[in-house]
Structure formats: C-alpha cells, structure tokens
Amino acid sequence: MASPRATARLKPSPLSGVELQTESVVEQQKLAAAEAAARLMQDGMKVGLGTGTTVAFLLPAIAARGCQGLRCVATSPATERAARDLGLTVEDLDELGELDIAIDGADQVDPRGWLVKGGGGAHTREKIVAGAARRFVVIVSAEKVVNALGPPVPLEVMRFGARSTLQALGSASLRDGEESPDGNLLADYFGPVGDPRELSARLSTTPGVVEHGLFAPELVSEVLIATESGVERRAGARRGT
C-alpha cells in the first residue's frame, strides 16, 4: 500500500485561483533563495548539488553565473542530468574529495536548525555530500520553516528484511514502487518526532535502516529563507565555515 506521501504525489487535483496564487509565491521564493545561493559561487569551487524542486531553480542560477572551473558533485541521477544539460561539470565525490560548498533544499526547518530532508529520496547521498563540504547551505521558501518538526521522516532501508525493519520502527511504511538512487527501498516514518536527536539516534541504530532524513544542526552552516520581503540568512550550528 502506498504511503500518504506517495499517494499525495500521484493524486492530482485542480487548483483554485487562491492555490495558484500561493503556488506562484512559493515558486518565486524558491527562485529567490536559489539565486542568493548561486551568488556564493566563485571560480574553481568544488560544489555539492542537492536534489529537489528548489535545487531545480539553483542549477540554472549557478550556470548563469558563468564561473570558471566549477567542479560539481550531484546527489541524484536527476540532478546530474540537469546539471550536465546546463554545461556544468559533474564528477564523482571520491575524485573531488573535500568540497568547498554544498547547497540543498529541505522539507522542514525548525527553530533550532534541525532539518527534515528526503522527499525526493536522495537523503543518504545528500547527507554524505553535506558532510564532505566545508560549508553546507540550505535554501528554502518560507513555508518550509516550522515551529516543530513533524512526520513523515524519510527513510532508506535495505531490501533484505524490509518488513522486519518497518515493524521494528512502528508507524512506518514503504513508498509504493520507489527506490533510492542506490537501489534501496524508500519508506517514511509517521510516528511522532518529539526530540529530533532522540529519534535520530533511534532510527540510526535500527538494523536495516541505511539512513534517515533528520539532519542535525551541526551539519548546517547557514539557511537562506526566501520570504515575501526578501531572503533572510539564519546561521547554522556548524563551526569553522
């Protein structure tokens, strides 16, 4: 059975005039956040590229900057294809080593800097790339900022014993027919988040869970939040960047 997240993606519905207007505002904010992040690019940088709808605005903005010698790492095949189509150079992370900067979106951002990521299913690669960068910048539109994190929390799980893994977690279900870029299954945890650090530890120590979509504040250098009045910068907890 498909998860509520997957069902929501597959079930189209007509938009009213108000919804269309709201959608337009969100798209404008995604573009503003993406353009602000693109201005951080400099010649010769090694750049980690995230995955998702906000990153779809980021890639053309980076290409338009015309920086020379950019070398990029993509967190998903979709991002890699889009980046290459725009003329960006994409290489393997192991070839580049430490990155100067990684830029990605988020599904939720709370006041303490915790993130929920992985709506697109690439959160394992996104976390690896974020950790490999000296500076991790998150770009979001205003509606992604929440008072407290809530479900669903994306999961990547092994195919072997997947049912047992989900039973151990409780309140978790597989996405219908979806897999990660590395061929593992995608699922979502629908239980209460509560203390994100406690849930993060629990998910990380559950056998069969490859990775989860909770990103700790210590991983984040800064968050660029696009609002109707402009792009706000929120400092992250990551030091030395």
Secondary structure, DSSP 8 states (H G I E B T S, - for coil): ---HHHHHHH------HHHHHHHHHHHHHHHHHHHHHHTT--TT-EEEE--SHHHHHHHHHHHHHT-TT-EEEESSHHHHHHHHHTT--B--HHHH-SBSEEEE--SEE-TTS-EE--TTS-HHHHHHHHHHBS-EEEEEEGGGB-SS--S-EEEEE-STTHHHHHHHHSSEEEEEEEE-TTS-EEEEE-S---SHHHHHHHHHTSTTEEEESEE-GGG-SEEEEEETTEEEEEE-S----
